[in-house]
């Protein structure tokens, strides 16, 4: 998987780097911009090059145990470590939950519930449609919570992190389910932006949650 880049709001660009490519990626930054000064906290590692270019790496699965004697303060070894991670995905009508050992899916369940699409009708029929759709959405998110609880809670004591993804509103509603409260202390701040949850979508999530986000300012 190649690093993917997108513009950053404050300038520069975000690059998502797979942990297996991180060391080479940072070495390439040094080759292009000269020797670097490295500063690190438990949440981020910052490289400032001789020509002024910077690479600010968000620590995946913080905190980082900063090691001043290791390359990049120990970030590469931290990113490469195999972790047991729970994943919950939900969009209107579709949902999935899984437990990963590193990139390997070891437990999962995927499902769906019908939620009507939008309509251009107005008046009383529009209100009736909206109520029906709201009810269908509630049922779908409830089913997503059923699956998340069934798949993840038996592994809660061994999980190092939990990642949520999909539609923001549906995710927020899902996480309000009281059964999932034991998982909330493990929840990562970063929400995965994924399409309708299907088995293949669930299986591909390690490419997202294991990646290291790097803010590059190198022009």
C-alpha positions as CSV (number, residue, x, y, z in Angstrom):
1,X,0.0,0.0,0.0
2,X,1.5,3.4,-1.0
3,X,1.2,6.4,1.2
4,X,-1.8,8.5,0.4
5,X,-1.7,12.3,0.6
6,X,-4.3,15.0,1.0
7,X,-4.0,18.8,1.6
8,X,-4.0,20.0,5.2
9,X,-6.2,22.9,6.3
10,X,-3.3,25.0,7.7
11,X,-0.9,24.2,4.9
12,X,1.2,21.3,3.9
13,X,-0.3,17.9,3.3
14,X,-1.3,14.8,5.3
15,X,0.2,11.5,4.3
16,X,-0.9,8.2,5.7
17,X,2.0,5.8,5.9
18,X,1.7,2.1,6.5
19,X,3.9,1.1,9.5
20,X,5.9,-1.3,7.4
21,X,7.0,1.6,5.2
22,X,7.5,4.3,7.9
23,X,11.2,3.9,8.4
24,X,11.9,4.1,4.6
25,X,9.5,7.1,4.3
26,X,11.3,9.0,7.0
27,X,14.7,8.1,5.6
28,X,13.5,9.5,2.2
29,X,12.5,12.7,3.9
30,X,16.1,13.1,5.3
31,X,17.6,12.2,1.9
32,X,15.6,15.0,0.3
33,X,15.9,17.7,2.9
34,X,19.1,17.0,4.9
35,X,19.8,16.0,8.5
36,X,17.0,16.4,11.0
37,X,16.4,17.4,14.5
38,X,13.9,15.0,16.2
39,X,11.6,16.1,19.1
40,X,9.0,13.8,20.6
41,X,6.2,13.6,23.0
42,X,3.9,10.7,23.9
43,X,1.5,12.0,21.1
44,X,3.7,13.1,18.3
45,X,7.2,12.9,16.8
46,X,8.5,16.0,14.8
47,X,11.3,16.1,12.4
48,X,12.8,19.4,11.4
49,X,15.2,19.2,8.5
50,X,18.3,21.4,7.6
51,X,16.3,23.2,4.9
52,X,13.4,24.0,7.2
53,X,11.1,21.2,6.0
54,X,9.1,19.5,8.7
55,X,7.4,16.1,9.1
56,X,5.1,15.8,12.1
57,X,4.1,12.3,12.8
58,X,1.0,11.5,14.9
59,X,1.7,8.6,17.2
60,X,-0.7,5.7,16.4
61,X,-2.2,4.1,19.5
62,X,-0.7,6.6,21.9
63,X,1.1,7.0,24.2
64,X,4.5,6.5,22.8
65,X,7.2,5.5,25.3
66,X,9.7,8.0,24.1
67,X,13.2,6.5,23.7
68,X,15.8,9.2,23.1
69,X,18.4,6.5,22.1
70,X,16.3,5.0,19.3
71,X,15.7,6.2,15.8
72,X,12.8,8.6,15.6
73,X,12.4,8.3,19.4
74,X,11.1,4.7,19.0
75,X,8.2,5.6,16.7
76,X,8.8,2.9,14.1
77,X,9.0,0.1,16.6
78,X,5.9,1.4,18.3
79,X,3.9,1.6,15.0
80,X,5.0,-1.9,14.0
81,X,3.9,-3.6,17.2
82,X,1.1,-6.1,16.7
83,X,-2.0,-5.1,18.7
84,X,-5.4,-6.6,19.4
85,X,-7.9,-4.0,18.2
86,X,-11.7,-3.9,18.1
87,X,-13.5,-2.3,15.2
88,X,-17.1,-1.0,15.0
89,X,-18.4,0.2,11.7
90,X,-21.9,1.6,11.1
91,X,-23.8,3.5,8.4
92,X,-27.5,3.7,8.0
93,X,-28.7,0.2,7.3
94,X,-25.2,-1.5,7.4
95,X,-22.9,-2.4,10.2
96,X,-19.9,-4.6,11.1
97,X,-17.7,-5.5,14.1
98,X,-14.4,-7.3,14.2
99,X,-11.4,-8.1,16.4
100,X,-8.0,-7.9,14.8
101,X,-4.6,-9.4,15.8
102,X,-2.4,-7.0,13.9
103,X,-3.9,-7.1,10.4
104,X,-5.5,-10.5,10.9
105,X,-9.3,-10.6,11.5
106,X,-10.0,-13.2,14.2
107,X,-13.6,-12.6,15.0
108,X,-16.3,-10.7,13.1
109,X,-19.9,-10.3,12.2
110,X,-21.5,-8.1,9.4
111,X,-25.2,-7.3,9.0
112,X,-27.7,-4.8,7.6
113,X,-31.2,-3.4,8.2
114,X,-33.4,-1.6,5.6
115,X,-33.5,2.2,5.9
116,X,-35.4,4.1,3.3
117,X,-33.7,6.6,1.1
118,X,-34.7,10.3,1.0
119,X,-37.9,11.4,-0.8
120,X,-38.9,14.6,-2.5
121,X,-42.5,14.3,-1.3
122,X,-43.9,17.1,1.0
123,X,-46.5,17.8,3.5
124,X,-48.1,15.1,5.7
125,X,-46.6,12.3,3.6
126,X,-43.2,13.7,4.1
127,X,-43.6,13.9,7.9
128,X,-44.9,10.3,7.9
129,X,-41.9,9.2,5.8
130,X,-39.5,11.0,8.1
131,X,-40.9,9.3,11.2
132,X,-40.7,5.9,9.5
133,X,-37.2,6.5,8.4
134,X,-36.2,7.7,11.9
135,X,-37.7,4.5,13.3
136,X,-35.8,2.3,10.8
137,X,-32.6,4.1,11.6
138,X,-33.1,3.5,15.3
139,X,-33.6,-0.2,14.6
140,X,-30.5,-0.4,12.4
141,X,-28.3,1.3,14.9
142,X,-29.7,-0.9,17.7
143,X,-28.8,-4.0,15.5
144,X,-25.3,-2.6,15.1
145,X,-25.0,-2.2,18.8
146,X,-26.2,-5.9,19.2
147,X,-23.4,-7.0,16.9
148,X,-20.7,-4.8,18.4
149,X,-21.6,-6.1,21.9
150,X,-21.6,-9.7,20.8
151,X,-18.3,-9.6,18.9
152,X,-16.2,-7.1,21.0
153,X,-17.3,-7.5,24.7
154,X,-16.0,-11.1,25.0
155,X,-12.6,-9.7,24.1
156,X,-12.8,-6.5,26.0
157,X,-10.1,-7.5,28.6
158,X,-7.6,-8.3,25.9
159,X,-8.2,-5.3,23.5
160,X,-5.6,-2.5,23.4
161,X,-7.8,-0.2,21.4
162,X,-11.2,0.2,19.8
163,X,-11.8,2.0,16.5
164,X,-15.2,3.3,15.2
165,X,-16.0,4.2,11.7
166,X,-18.7,5.0,9.2
167,X,-21.3,7.7,9.4
168,X,-20.5,10.3,12.1
169,X,-24.1,10.6,13.4
170,X,-24.7,6.8,13.4
171,X,-21.3,6.3,15.2
172,X,-22.3,8.7,17.9
173,X,-25.6,7.1,18.4
174,X,-24.0,3.6,18.4
175,X,-21.6,4.7,21.1
176,X,-24.4,5.9,23.4
177,X,-25.6,2.3,23.8
178,X,-24.9,1.5,27.5
179,X,-23.8,-2.0,26.7
180,X,-20.7,-0.6,24.9
181,X,-19.6,1.5,27.9
182,X,-16.8,-0.9,28.9
183,X,-15.2,-0.2,25.4
184,X,-15.3,3.6,25.6
185,X,-12.0,4.0,27.6
186,X,-10.3,2.2,24.7
187,X,-11.9,4.3,21.9
188,X,-9.5,6.0,19.6
189,X,-10.2,9.7,18.7
190,X,-9.8,9.1,15.0
191,X,-12.9,7.9,13.2
192,X,-12.5,5.8,10.1
193,X,-14.1,7.1,6.9
194,X,-15.4,4.0,5.2
195,X,-18.1,3.1,2.7
196,X,-21.1,0.8,3.5
197,X,-19.7,-1.8,6.0
198,X,-19.3,-5.1,4.2
199,X,-17.0,-8.0,5.0
200,X,-14.3,-6.8,2.6
201,X,-14.6,-3.2,4.0
202,X,-14.1,-4.5,7.6
203,X,-11.1,-6.7,6.5
204,X,-9.4,-3.6,4.9
205,X,-9.6,-1.4,8.0
206,X,-6.1,-2.2,9.3
207,X,-4.8,-0.2,6.3
208,X,-6.5,2.8,8.0
209,X,-6.2,2.3,11.7
210,X,-2.5,1.0,11.6
211,X,-1.3,3.8,9.4
212,X,0.8,6.7,10.7
213,X,-0.5,10.1,9.9
214,X,2.3,12.5,8.9
215,X,1.8,16.3,8.3
216,X,4.4,17.3,5.7
217,X,5.6,20.8,5.1
218,X,8.4,20.3,2.6
219,X,8.0,22.8,-0.2
